[in-house]
Amino acid sequence: RGIAGMVESGAYCIDVLTQISAVTKAIQSVGIGLLEEHVNHCEIEAARSGDDDAARETVAEATRAIERLVTS
C-alpha cells in the first residue's frame, strides 16, 4: 500500500524504485529465514526418523523452495 500510495501521489520514480528494492530485499530475507527454520526443523527430523524416502522427499522439497527463491 505504501508503494502504491507513492505512485498515486506522484513520488519521484527513483524513490519508488528504491522502496521496491528495499521491500524485495526484506521479503527475500524473510524467505531465507523461513528456509533456515525449515532445514533446522523438518530436514533434521526427517533425517533422524530413519525413513530414507521421507528424508529424500523433504530434501527435494527444500531444493525446490531454494530454486524458487533464487529464480524469483
C-alpha positions in Angstrom: 0.0 0.0 0.0 2.9 2.3 0.8 4.4 2.0 -2.6 1.1 2.3 -4.3 0.5 5.5 -2.4 3.8 6.8 -3.5 2.9 6.1 -7.2 -0.5 7.6 -6.8 0.9 10.8 -5.2 3.4 11.2 -8.0 6.5 10.4 -6.0 9.9 10.6 -7.8 10.3 7.4 -9.8 13.8 6.7 -8.3 12.4 6.9 -4.8 9.7 4.4 -5.7 12.2 2.1 -7.2 14.4 2.4 -4.1 11.4 1.4 -2.0 10.6 -1.5 -4.3 14.2 -2.7 -3.9 14.0 -2.4 -0.1 10.8 -4.4 0.1 12.2 -7.1 -2.3 15.3 -7.5 -0.1 13.2 -7.6 3.1 10.9 -10.3 1.6 13.9 -12.3 0.5 15.4 -12.1 4.0 12.2 -13.4 5.4 12.2 -16.3 2.9 15.8 -17.2 3.8 14.9 -17.2 7.5 11.9 -19.4 6.9 14.0 -21.8 4.8 16.6 -21.9 7.6 13.9 -22.8 10.1 12.6 -25.5 7.8 16.0 -27.1 7.4 16.7 -26.9 11.1 13.4 -28.5 12.0 11.9 -30.5 9.2 15.1 -31.7 7.4 16.8 -32.7 10.6 13.7 -34.5 11.9 13.3 -36.4 8.6 17.0 -37.4 8.7 16.6 -38.6 12.3 13.5 -40.6 11.5 15.5 -43.2 9.7 13.0 -43.1 6.8 15.2 -42.5 3.8 12.3 -41.9 1.4 10.8 -39.2 3.7 14.2 -37.6 4.1 14.8 -37.6 0.4 11.4 -36.0 -0.2 12.0 -33.2 2.4 15.4 -32.5 0.7 13.7 -32.4 -2.7 11.0 -30.1 -1.3 13.7 -27.8 0.2 15.6 -27.8 -3.0 12.5 -26.7 -4.9 12.0 -23.9 -2.4 15.6 -22.8 -2.8 15.1 -22.8 -6.6 12.1 -20.6 -6.3 13.9 -18.1 -4.0 16.9 -18.0 -6.3 14.9 -17.5 -9.5 12.4 -15.0 -8.2 
